[in-house]
Amino acid sequence: MLSVLSNVLRTCAQKNGAAAVVSARAYADFTTQATFEIKKCDLHKLDEGPATQVVMTRDEGLQYYRTMQTMRRMELKADQLYKQKIIRGFCHLYDGQEACAVGIEAAINLSDHLITAYRAHGYTFTRGGTVKEIMAELTGRRGGITKGKGGSMHMYCKHFYGGNGIVGAQVPLGAGVALACNYLGNQQLCVCLYGDGAANQGQIFETYNMAALWKLPIIFVCENNRYGMGTSVERAAASTDYYKRGDYIPGLRVDGMDILCVREATRFAADMCRAGKGPVLMELQTYRYHGHSMSDPGVSYRTREEIKEVRSKSDPISLLKDRMLSNNMASVEELKEIDVEVRKEIEDAAQFATTDPEPPLEDLCNHIFHNDPPLEVRGTNPWTKLKSVS
């Protein structure tokens, strides 16, 4: 019996060893890096723009693919939980726009700063939040990234300032962060994002003026997904050249569905900012597959055929996948394996988000101030007292 068992184990070991050799040989056969031709950016007040021939390594491609797939699956799971009434309230999904967040993050440092509007789940993830923390925040649980008290629109982590619910209000705040970078002289910058719907806000133009006067290290990014809520850009803006809106600020219009275009444009803008030539304005032409929020079916002001066409011709994940496969940078099986791992991560996070306890009432007023002694906070009437701990 023992000899039979030892023979079986020896055979298994030989097979595993052979598989490992085949696997190692297969990975060695992959192209480690490739050069790609990307779409030229439209320029405003710039003599030259980002490179149109760019290099991507295999490791970078795999990381971009995994990150975008994680964001996509996370948003689809949020859609499912919302329809089950497990997630409630405001919920703005980011699927379709993944190349914007991942491309920007690939070109800046984690020590740089980023602030965005309420479509913030993807940026919370690229800035360092975990899927588990984000999903738990969506369901209002204690393990959420803002301890279950922020919800979909108000997520934060180090060097990430939200998640802001008021249209356009994050833009002056972003300029304040950039002013701090200037003041401290730390060679950091701020990426400040807003949508085409917010682009007509007066406070944005006031911020452009201050940023240009003080030469702030800030990249203004207009994520133009073609619809401000249910209104197309053509019906909302006299000029849809958002990259020219800064007037005296250099601008770039970028294919926001191509991660390499976004990465190179952001790298170009970041280099300008670090060289004291900020601010820079970027318009990323992108598209959201869901409606404005979960309360918007997204098909009353655009057709299902339009959404289907964008998915089939311009999907950012499919575009990256096709590039990698056609240049022998990955195999179909390898990418499928990543898909399986991502799905498991999302399912585990959803399980946590539906079983983790809700925050207790006594936590309601905590963290109003940072590093202050405990204080009393008045409740809904003068006789109700709550305690706030930093």
PyMOL commands that set and color helices and strands:
alter all, ss='L'
color gray80, all
select helices_A, chain A and resi 2-29+58-83+98-107+121-126+131-138+170-184+202-214+233-236+242-244+259-274+304-314+316-326+332-355+361-363
alter helices_A, ss='H'
color red, helices_A
select strands_A, chain A and resi 33-37+42-44+53-57+113-115+190-195+218-224+227-228+231-232+251-255+280-285+375-378+385-388
alter strands_A, ss='S'
color yellow, strands_A
deselect
rebuild
show_as cartoon
